[in-house]
Amino acid sequence: MAGRTRIRIPYHPYHPYSYNTRKKGARGVLRLVVRRLLQLIPTLLGLSVLLFLWLNRLPGGPASAILGERATEAEVARINRALGLDQPLHVQYGRFLKRIVELDLGTSTQTGQPVWDEFVLRFPATVELSLAAILIAVAVGIPLGYLAARRRGGWLDVAAVSGSLVGICIPVFFLALILKGVFAVNLGLFPTFGRLTTGVDATSVTGFAVLDGVLTGEFDASWDAVMHLVLPALALSSIPLAVIVRMTRASVLEVLGEDYVRTAESKGLERRTVRGRHILRNALLPVVTAVGLLTGSLLSGAVLTESVFSFGGIGSFIRTAIDARDYPVLVGFIMFIAMVYVLINLLVDLAYSVIDPRVRVH
């Protein structure tokens, strides 16, 4: 023991586990958040310009859209003066932008209520449905894609690839009708429409039916909301599930051929360590991007699913707004979805920094 020499490893200020590295990584994440939030401003400004020009290029103008096709010229002129549409174009755009900043999106011609109030009332249902769909897609798609890649050419791989092709090809509304007809109408296992069964005593706190039942202790209402959520979430998750399976499979196959995976296996590391730390973690980077984009598309694309199940979210409301030419609702919906997309991209970038430590440092 007396003759043993102690080896002293020199300290490096940017060692992966040093305080400086963690501090630099935290600063990098903070800069990333600020940069993405600043990018939200020009994105929304550009979109507001496009929306404003679209409204001004409508056949007959916004006044005819509000009054209908049989409106007289005198009525159109009166609405134009009331809305300030007889002012110069830059003045109109300034007022339009001011209303958007103040969240004054106008009044719905369908309900006569402020558009923002309608969004606050209906959007939690769409968020709840979209989150349930993307959770199903991620929970099933990533393990299935990984197993298909590990057993390439086997029956599981063939079944996963074939199933993903079928999931992409089947229209969502058609799958929703099949699920509703088989499991709700014929078998009676699930409710056919709505978010809650009529007569169920439920207290609304956040607008999310499942969460409200948990918060208020009304677990029967929460379970009833889950049962109403199963079929529409399964229908809506079909395309994201297929995309995630195929992308995870392709990404894992690419990572399996990398040198660092073969090196880790040759060093005798445990299979769990190789699969989790070296294969799956590196393969998740493109999958995370796909999940973010798919989540945004689910929020904006739940129109048909909500219509089939009468779910009462923003999707069915937008469908009726299109039929009724309710342009204040459409403008508010487009601006809101644009903001959601930017925020989801921010969350994707933050997830990158969690999966790949190099993003935190650089």
WOQUINOR-V428047 format. One line per field, one symbol per residue. phi: phi as a letter, one per 30 degrees, with the letter a starting at -180 (. if undefined). Layout:
# WOQUINOR-V428047
phi=???
This chain:
# WOQUINOR-V428047
phi=.dddcdccdddcdcdecdddddddddddddddddddddddddddddddddddddddcdeiiedddddjdcdddddddddddddidcdeddddddddddddddicdjcdddcicedddddddcdedddddddddddddddcddddddddddcdiddddddddddddddddddddddddddddddcdddidbdcaicbddjddbcdccjcdddddddcicdddddddddddddddddddddedddddddddddddddddddddddddddidddddddddccdddddeddddddddddddddccdddddddchdicddddddddddchddedddddddddddddddddddddddedddcdddddc
